[in-house]
Amino acid sequence: MGNGNTVSGKVELGLDMSDGHINTGNTSRVTTVSFGGDWGSATLGSQWSVMSGPDWVTCVNSGSSCAGHVGYQGRVADSLVITGPAIGPLALSAQFEADGSDLAAWAIATGIDLGSINIQAAHRNTDSNAATEVAASTTVAGMTLAAGFSSQDVGDDGNSLFANVSGLKLQYDETGGDADLSANYDVDLGGATMRLGVIDNEGSETKVFVQWMYNL
């Protein structure tokens, strides 16, 4: 586009290998058009919410409930995300969600690196409810440690913890007095990965699973 500006797009398709059909749903996959430059970027379409910044700090394990994130939001249809240029260690993004011709919700998110500590924060308002999430992570002696807290105007607050110790990933989520635990451990098989997991959600039976991941 000139003057350092760029335009790009992304289209994702979800394919069910059992019968070959394409996954449907207005937020099932990412479909975006993005404009960028020295001023930052603006992205239109169905995309990951800016609320995922603090979510993904402690919402890591396969099979985990991630219930400690009461403001969790996955992919968002009909949205505009504007991200400004980083100012030193600080980054800022704003999200606007449309409902026809009206503004249905807005969100703002930021992240900052303070030495070995990374902090992510986000706030979303839908008029009928508002949620705020904050999470921080650090690495100490080869161990990754993280903690998160989330609150909302209507409903319970939540908190979460995550640790990666020598490849053993442990996750704890709590909201409304209900606690969920999970553990994952990956075994590299060369071209494939075997993931061993345990899920212990309060009120449900403890589950043990094996997950296979292949590189094509």
C-alpha positions as CSV (number, residue, x, y, z in Angstrom):
1,M,0.0,0.0,0.0
2,G,3.0,2.3,0.3
3,N,4.3,4.5,3.1
4,G,5.0,1.4,5.2
5,N,1.4,0.3,5.3
6,T,0.3,-3.2,4.6
7,V,-2.9,-5.2,4.1
8,S,-3.3,-8.9,4.7
9,G,-6.0,-11.5,5.3
10,K,-6.5,-14.9,7.0
11,V,-9.0,-17.6,6.4
12,E,-9.2,-20.7,8.6
13,L,-11.2,-23.8,7.9
14,G,-12.1,-26.5,10.4
15,L,-12.3,-30.0,8.8
16,D,-13.9,-33.0,10.5
17,M,-11.8,-35.9,9.2
18,S,-14.4,-38.5,10.2
19,D,-16.8,-37.5,7.4
20,G,-15.0,-34.7,5.6
21,H,-17.5,-31.9,6.4
22,I,-16.3,-28.3,7.1
23,N,-17.0,-27.0,10.6
24,T,-19.6,-24.3,10.6
25,G,-20.5,-21.4,13.0
26,N,-20.0,-17.7,12.9
27,T,-17.0,-17.8,15.3
28,S,-15.7,-21.4,14.6
29,R,-12.6,-20.2,12.8
30,V,-10.6,-17.0,12.2
31,T,-11.5,-15.0,9.1
32,T,-9.9,-11.5,9.0
33,V,-8.7,-8.6,7.0
34,S,-5.9,-6.6,8.6
35,F,-4.4,-3.2,7.9
36,G,-1.1,-2.3,9.5
37,G,1.7,0.2,9.6
38,D,3.9,2.2,11.9
39,W,0.8,3.4,13.6
40,G,-0.2,-0.1,14.6
41,S,-2.9,-2.4,13.1
42,A,-6.7,-2.7,12.6
43,T,-8.2,-6.1,12.1
44,L,-11.8,-6.8,11.0
45,G,-13.7,-10.1,11.0
46,S,-14.0,-13.2,13.2
47,Q,-10.9,-13.2,15.5
48,W,-9.5,-14.1,18.9
49,S,-10.8,-11.7,21.6
50,V,-8.3,-9.4,23.3
51,M,-9.5,-11.0,26.5
52,S,-7.4,-14.0,25.5
53,G,-4.3,-12.2,26.6
54,P,-4.7,-12.9,30.4
55,D,-6.7,-16.0,29.6
56,W,-3.8,-17.9,28.0
57,V,-1.3,-17.1,30.8
58,T,-2.9,-19.7,33.1
59,C,-5.5,-21.4,30.8
60,V,-2.9,-23.8,29.2
61,N,-3.7,-27.5,29.8
62,S,-5.6,-29.7,27.5
63,G,-8.9,-30.8,29.0
64,S,-8.8,-28.1,31.8
65,S,-12.0,-26.2,32.6
66,C,-10.3,-22.8,32.8
67,A,-13.2,-21.9,35.1
68,G,-11.0,-19.4,36.9
69,H,-11.4,-17.0,33.9
70,V,-14.9,-15.7,34.4
71,G,-14.4,-13.2,31.6
72,Y,-13.2,-15.8,29.1
73,Q,-14.1,-15.0,25.5
74,G,-12.8,-17.1,22.5
75,R,-13.2,-16.1,18.9
76,V,-15.4,-13.1,18.3
77,A,-17.5,-12.5,15.1
78,D,-18.2,-9.1,13.6
79,S,-15.4,-7.4,15.5
80,L,-12.8,-4.7,15.1
81,V,-9.5,-4.9,17.0
82,I,-7.2,-1.9,16.9
83,T,-3.7,-2.4,18.3
84,G,-1.3,0.6,18.8
85,P,2.4,0.5,18.5
86,A,4.3,-0.7,21.6
87,I,5.4,2.1,23.8
88,G,8.5,0.7,25.5
89,P,7.4,-2.5,27.3
90,L,3.7,-1.5,27.1
91,A,1.2,-2.6,24.4
92,L,-2.5,-1.6,24.1
93,S,-5.4,-3.1,22.1
94,A,-9.1,-2.1,21.8
95,Q,-11.9,-4.3,20.6
96,F,-15.3,-3.4,19.3
97,E,-18.1,-5.9,18.7
98,A,-21.0,-5.2,16.4
99,D,-24.6,-6.4,16.6
100,G,-26.1,-5.4,13.3
101,S,-25.6,-1.7,13.2
102,D,-25.2,-1.3,17.0
103,L,-22.1,-1.6,19.2
104,A,-22.8,-4.7,21.3
105,A,-19.7,-4.7,23.5
106,W,-16.2,-3.2,23.8
107,A,-13.0,-4.4,25.4
108,I,-9.5,-3.1,26.1
109,A,-6.4,-5.0,26.8
110,T,-2.8,-4.3,27.7
111,G,0.4,-6.2,28.4
112,I,3.7,-5.1,29.9
113,D,7.1,-6.8,30.5
114,L,8.9,-5.9,33.7
115,G,12.1,-7.7,33.6
116,S,11.3,-11.4,34.0
117,I,7.7,-10.7,34.9
118,N,5.0,-10.4,32.2
119,I,1.6,-8.9,33.1
120,Q,-1.6,-9.1,31.0
121,A,-4.8,-7.3,31.8
122,A,-8.1,-6.9,30.0
123,H,-11.6,-5.4,30.6
124,R,-14.8,-6.1,28.6
125,N,-18.2,-4.3,28.9
126,T,-21.5,-5.6,27.4
127,D,-23.8,-3.1,29.1
128,S,-25.5,-6.0,30.9
129,N,-22.2,-7.2,32.5
130,A,-18.5,-6.3,32.7
131,A,-15.5,-8.5,33.4
132,T,-11.9,-7.7,34.3
133,E,-9.0,-10.1,34.1
134,V,-5.4,-9.8,35.3
135,A,-2.6,-12.4,35.0
136,A,1.1,-12.5,35.6
137,S,3.8,-15.0,34.7
138,T,7.5,-15.4,35.3
139,T,10.3,-18.0,34.9
140,V,12.4,-18.9,37.9
141,A,15.2,-21.6,37.7
142,G,13.7,-23.0,34.6
143,M,10.2,-23.2,36.1
144,T,7.3,-21.2,34.7
145,L,4.9,-19.9,37.3
146,A,1.7,-17.9,36.7
147,A,-1.3,-16.6,38.5
148,G,-4.6,-15.0,37.4
149,F,-7.6,-13.2,38.9
150,S,-10.9,-12.3,37.2
151,S,-14.0,-10.5,38.4
152,Q,-17.4,-9.6,36.9
153,D,-20.3,-7.3,37.9
154,V,-22.8,-10.2,37.7
155,G,-21.7,-13.6,39.0
156,D,-18.7,-15.1,40.9
157,D,-15.1,-14.1,40.7
158,G,-12.4,-16.5,39.7
159,N,-8.7,-17.2,40.2
160,S,-6.2,-19.5,38.6
161,L,-2.7,-20.9,39.0
162,F,-0.3,-22.5,36.5
163,A,3.2,-24.1,36.8
164,N,5.4,-25.9,34.4
165,V,8.1,-27.9,36.2
166,S,10.4,-29.9,34.0
167,G,7.6,-30.4,31.4
168,L,4.9,-31.3,34.0
169,K,2.2,-28.7,33.5
170,L,-0.1,-28.2,36.5
171,Q,-3.2,-26.0,36.5
172,Y,-5.7,-24.9,39.2
173,D,-8.9,-23.0,38.6
174,E,-11.5,-21.8,41.2
175,T,-14.7,-20.0,40.9
176,G,-17.7,-19.8,43.2
177,G,-16.0,-22.2,45.6
178,D,-15.6,-24.9,43.0
179,A,-12.0,-26.0,42.4
180,D,-10.7,-27.8,39.3
181,L,-7.3,-29.4,38.8
182,S,-5.5,-30.7,35.7
183,A,-2.0,-32.0,34.8
184,N,-0.4,-32.5,31.4
185,Y,2.9,-34.1,30.4
186,D,4.1,-34.3,26.8
187,V,6.3,-37.2,25.5
188,D,8.2,-36.4,22.3
189,L,8.0,-39.5,20.0
190,G,9.8,-37.8,17.0
191,G,7.3,-36.5,14.5
192,A,4.5,-37.0,17.0
193,T,3.8,-36.1,20.6
194,M,1.9,-38.2,23.2
195,R,0.2,-36.1,25.8
196,L,-0.7,-37.7,29.1
197,G,-3.3,-35.9,31.1
198,V,-5.4,-36.0,34.3
199,I,-8.5,-33.9,35.0
200,D,-10.1,-33.5,38.4
201,N,-13.1,-31.1,38.3
202,E,-15.1,-30.7,41.4
203,G,-18.4,-32.5,41.2
204,S,-17.2,-34.8,38.4
205,E,-15.2,-38.0,38.2
206,T,-11.4,-37.8,37.8
207,K,-10.4,-38.5,34.2
208,V,-7.2,-39.8,32.7
209,F,-6.5,-39.4,29.0
210,V,-3.9,-39.8,26.3
211,Q,-3.8,-37.4,23.4
212,W,-1.8,-37.9,20.2
213,M,-0.5,-35.0,18.1
214,Y,1.1,-35.5,14.7
215,N,3.1,-33.1,12.5
216,L,2.2,-33.3,8.8
